[in-house]
Amino acid sequence: MNKLLFSLLFLTFFHAVAQEEVAAIKINTEFNIVGEWTGTSKSETGSFRFLADGFAYMVTPQLTVDSKQFTQNGKNFSLTYVIDYEKTPIHLDLIVTELDSQKEFILPGIIEIINDDTIKMALGFSGPRPEKMLDENEITLNRTRE
């Protein structure tokens, strides 16, 4: 009797986990980050625009980064992104490339899809990729519809 009860509980749990994984896969394969996203962090509003060709724009009160070329301290840079929907959490890397030397600085990040128009993002500004969303490292971004 105990084995039967255990088996039923295990199957119920396995079925529930499998359904969540299928739902997550469905969301990830249908979701597309391309577009403009706006959010507020620490009382400052900023935005990202992810282009279909892999370039990205970033606008904050202190800085505007044009994707294909922007100048900082007399040097020219570009901003691109790479997203890996297969990872959990989803990996999003922002890549700043110095155009003359082709040196890259990778800002590792993660995103969590809330729905088609809302994501949470956390970036590893001072080191490695965040492993999970925390209040101090996350920002909620909403898709801006034109």
Buried (B, 14 or more C-beta within 10 A) or exposed (E): EEEEEEEEEEEEEEEEEEEEEEEBEEBBEEBEBEBBBBBEBEEEEBBBBBBEEBBBBBBEEEEEBBBBEBEEEEEEBBBBBEBEBEEEBBBBBBBBBBBEEEEEEEBBBBBBBEEEEBBBBBBBEEEEBBEEBEEEBBBBBBBEEE
